[in-house]
Structure formats: C-alpha cells, structure tokens
Amino acid sequence: MHRMITQRDASVLRFLSPLTCSPPQCSMCATRRIIVGPALWPAIAEASRETMHSSIKLGRVAGIEIGLHFSWLIIAGLTAWSLSTAYFPYRHGYVHPTTSWLLGIISALLLFAAVLIHELSHSLVAQTRGLRVRSITLFIFGGVATIGGEPQRPQSELLIAIAGPVASLALAAISLGVSMLFDGVSWTVVVVAEYLAMMNLTLAVFNMIPGFPLDGGRVLRSVIWQISGDVRWATKVAATVGTLVAYLFVAYGIWEIVAGNLLNGLWATAIGWFLSNAAQSSLPRAVGRPGPTGVRVAEAMQVQPIAASEDTLLDELIEEYFLRHNQASLPIVRDGVLTGMVTLRDVRQARRADWPTTTVRTVMTPREELHTVNPWDDLSTTLELFAREDLDRLPVLEGAFLVGMLSRSDVVRLLHPHGKPVVAGPRRSWRWPSGG
C-alpha cells in the first residue's frame, strides 16, 4: 500500500540528499556523508586503481577474485554506526539499541553487496567483450575492478559502462518492491529496503553524470569515439568534462566550508580532488595509445588454428601437438568454444610419470584468465596488448567461439613487410570446422 509522504519522510529525503541539509547545523549532517558516500565510491576508486590490492580473499565469481582491503572495515563500521545511531532512530522513532545496531550491520553489508554487484556487472560484461578481469577489491571508497586493458571498440565501452548503473537501478526497483510488499507487515524490512532503494538509485544516477571516469563519462567517450573514430580525442573530451565536474565538487566543498559546514565541505572537496586526479591520469594514457592502423585482426590471424580438447592426455599433447606441429602453446576447445590455453610450462607442472593419465583440463589456464581479441579489432590495440602483457599468441574469439589465433610475429609481419606498413585489404571470412 502506498503511503502519503509525512513530514518525517520529507526530513529523511532531505537527509539522504547528497547536496542539501536543512538546517545547516543539523546533527544528521555528520553522518550523512557516510551514508551517501557509497554512491560516489565506484568513481573515486578509479583514482586508486593502481595501488589497491586485496588484504582478505573472499573467493571467486566467474573466475574473478573478490577481495577486501583493510580500509573496507573502517567504512563498513562507520556506515553501520551512522545507520544504527542516527538514521534508523530518526526514521522510525525510538529503536532498541540492539535492534538498531543489528539493522545497521545488515544494511551496511547489503549496501556493500550492492556496490559489489555494480562492479561485477561491469566486469562480467567486460569478460564477454574479450577483456580479462583479474579481481574486484572492496575498499574504503567502494569497489575497484582490475581489468586488463581498455575496450577496443566504442560499442564495448558503452555496454561495459552502462552495465553498472543498470544493475543498480534493478536493485533499487527490487528494494522498492520489497518495501511496498512488507509495508504494514515489518517496519524493519521496510526501512532497510527503503534505504537500499534510495542508495542504489543515487548510485546509478550519480555515476551517469557525463564526466570521465564516471560511468556516464565513459558513455560520453564511447559516443564521441563512435562518431569521430578517434578514441584519443574522445578520451580528452570526456576527461575534460570529468575535470569540470571535479571542480564543481571542489567549489561546492569550499562553499560549504564558508557556510560553516566544515566536514561536509572537506568531504565534497576530497571527492573533487579524487575525481580530478582520475580524469587527469587518463589523458597521458590516451595520448600514448597507438593510433588506428586500419588493419583488422582478421587480416593477420591464423584461421582454423590447431586446437586440442580438454580430455587430451598430456603425453599425447606433447607428441601429437607440440612436437608434430612445432607449437609452444595451444588453445583448448569444446565444440568450438574456447575453454582455455595450455603451454609447455603448464605441462611441466605435472610429473613426467603422470603424463599418460593426466588430462589437459588439469593444467590449462581457464578462459576467464586469458586475454582475447575480436576479429574486427584494430591491430594497433593488439600491439599494445602484446607489449603490456608480454604475450606471444592471442586467441581470437567471435562471441565464445574460437575463430583464429594471432601471434606477435603475425602482426609485425603484416604491418611492416620489408619495413613498410600495408594497406588493409578486404575482410577475411572464416568458420570453425564442423565437428570441432
């Protein structure tokens, strides 16, 4: 049943707003930044991506390692404290301290689960676009995913960027539905669900602000990239907008400090500083990125490459594949779908006496941990990937299916025959041979 918005509800909505407070000296202001802060974390996390490492391993999801940085414990505790001592008593009236703390802890954990789902959505879509996602780490500013490389096409950039906000909007809708379902049945479920609905909505809306490195900034970059065909120029424009957004946060922070709201002002200024650093750090990478060559991966890849199955025994792999075909690494497929790669180094992990009974499946590197490329990617991006990751060969995928293999020598030979670059020819067609 829908409820009328009471004066208490209106006060709570003002409390949840990240940019308003009435009156300025309201005691809730001290805790508001902790509650609203998680909506800003995915963007702020970009500035700390290079130095953030997990301290506590939680496990793996779809091959992605999930971990906690020790700083997460600090913000989780502060969030639970602010909810239990301020938000829930303010929202419902008197709440027994034990009940209030229990609700605060549950809400904090669910909020961080929502941030994790936001990051997982980005990461899972990135995997489908051929990017390797090594880990997701939760820390004081939220969640940060370690992704090997940048999207190679504007369509991939767009899909990866909007995945997080879409997931957050879905969580907001689910939370709102739960709140309505339990209205008049359980006030504890209602207040937690309403809080999660508001936070997930804020998370989605804020991150769609069109300033890099926010998700909205990446959407802006993908659109400019698609129109102009120049990812470097698109990055410069998106980063410039991101810098302007950061300056607005700093200006707001200064205004809050002058108005007497020191803590709110410092918080907003810190957000602006982090966003500015993240936006500015993207510019050198964009300028240094190789320009497009006009030559596609499909022009250089080896079509219908030699591949083995997961059930191949290691001694057969050595004799029939590595030695006979002079290969140092092989793709592993099941019905044409890439499931992993195996190298001589992988085989050496098993004892020589076990080779006749050990299958490739036990030693191969799984698909989730591999770098892959798309047939229509520009070769300049593969050169960057070969150099950055020190790779010799890359699987070429169309969807999940292996359609070719690309080696470093193939790229160099095609781009620089006799020291001269070539002009791209017509796209080559391919099919995975029937029968796998």
Rosetta blueprint (number, residue, H / E / L):
1 M L
2 H L
3 R L
4 M L
5 I L
6 T L
7 Q H
8 R H
9 D H
10 A H
11 S H
12 V H
13 L H
14 R H
15 F H
16 L H
17 S L
18 P L
19 L L
20 T L
21 C L
22 S L
23 P L
24 P L
25 Q L
26 C L
27 S L
28 M L
29 C H
30 A H
31 T H
32 R H
33 R H
34 I H
35 I H
36 V H
37 G H
38 P H
39 A H
40 L L
41 W H
42 P H
43 A H
44 I H
45 A H
46 E H
47 A H
48 S H
49 R L
50 E L
51 T L
52 M L
53 H L
54 S L
55 S L
56 I E
57 K E
58 L E
59 G E
60 R E
61 V E
62 A L
63 G L
64 I E
65 E E
66 I E
67 G E
68 L E
69 H L
70 F L
71 S H
72 W H
73 L H
74 I H
75 I H
76 A H
77 G H
78 L H
79 T H
80 A H
81 W H
82 S H
83 L H
84 S H
85 T H
86 A H
87 Y H
88 F H
89 P H
90 Y H
91 R H
92 H H
93 G L
94 Y L
95 V L
96 H L
97 P H
98 T H
99 T H
100 S H
101 W H
102 L H
103 L H
104 G H
105 I H
106 I H
107 S H
108 A H
109 L H
110 L H
111 L H
112 F H
113 A H
114 A H
115 V H
116 L H
117 I H
118 H H
119 E H
120 L H
121 S H
122 H H
123 S H
124 L H
125 V H
126 A H
127 Q H
128 T H
129 R L
130 G L
131 L L
132 R E
133 V E
134 R E
135 S E
136 I E
137 T E
138 L E
139 F E
140 I L
141 F L
142 G E
143 G E
144 V E
145 A E
146 T E
147 I E
148 G E
149 G L
150 E L
151 P L
152 Q L
153 R L
154 P H
155 Q H
156 S H
157 E H
158 L H
159 L H
160 I H
161 A H
162 I H
163 A H
164 G H
165 P H
166 V H
167 A H
168 S H
169 L H
170 A H
171 L H
172 A H
173 A H
174 I H
175 S H
176 L H
177 G H
178 V H
179 S H
180 M H
181 L H
182 F L
183 D L
184 G L
185 V L
186 S L
187 W H
188 T H
189 V H
190 V H
191 V H
192 V H
193 A H
194 E H
195 Y H
196 L H
197 A H
198 M H
199 M H
200 N H
201 L H
202 T H
203 L H
204 A H
205 V H
206 F H
207 N H
208 M L
209 I L
210 P L
211 G L
212 F L
213 P L
214 L L
215 D H
216 G H
217 G H
218 R H
219 V H
220 L H
221 R H
222 S H
223 V H
224 I H
225 W H
226 Q H
227 I H
228 S H
229 G L
230 D L
231 V H
232 R H
233 W H
234 A H
235 T H
236 K H
237 V H
238 A H
239 A H
240 T H
241 V H
242 G H
243 T H
244 L H
245 V H
246 A H
247 Y H
248 L H
249 F H
250 V H
251 A H
252 Y H
253 G H
254 I H
255 W H
256 E H
257 I H
258 V H
259 A L
260 G L
261 N L
262 L H
263 L H
264 N H
265 G H
266 L H
267 W H
268 A H
269 T H
270 A H
271 I H
272 G H
273 W H
274 F H
275 L H
276 S H
277 N H
278 A H
279 A H
280 Q H
281 S H
282 S H
283 L H
284 P H
285 R H
286 A H
287 V H
288 G H
289 R L
290 P L
291 G L
292 P L
293 T L
294 G L
295 V L
296 R E
297 V H
298 A H
299 E H
300 A H
301 M L
302 Q E
303 V E
304 Q L
305 P L
306 I L
307 A L
308 A E
309 S E
310 E L
311 D L
312 T L
313 L E
314 L H
315 D H
316 E H
317 L H
318 I H
319 E H
320 E H
321 Y H
322 F H
323 L H
324 R L
325 H L
326 N L
327 Q L
328 A L
329 S E
330 L E
331 P E
332 I E
333 V E
334 R E
335 D L
336 G L
337 V E
338 L E
339 T E
340 G E
341 M E
342 V E
343 T E
344 L H
345 R H
346 D H
347 V H
348 R L
349 Q L
350 A L
351 R L
352 R H
353 A H
354 D H
355 W H
356 P H
357 T H
358 T L
359 T E
360 V H
361 R H
362 T H
363 V L
364 M L
365 T E
366 P E
367 R H
368 E H
369 E H
370 L L
371 H L
372 T L
373 V E
374 N L
375 P L
376 W L
377 D L
378 D E
379 L H
380 S H
381 T H
382 T H
383 L H
384 E H
385 L H
386 F H
387 A H
388 R H
389 E H
390 D L
391 L L
392 D L
393 R E
394 L E
395 P E
396 V E
397 L E
398 E E
399 G L
400 A L
401 F E
402 L E
403 V E
404 G E
405 M E
406 L E
407 S E
408 R H
409 S H
410 D H
411 V H
412 V H
413 R H
414 L H
415 L H
416 H L
417 P H
418 H H
419 G H
420 K L
421 P L
422 V L
423 V L
424 A L
425 G L
426 P L
427 R L
428 R L
429 S L
430 W L
431 R L
432 W L
433 P L
434 S L
435 G L
436 G L
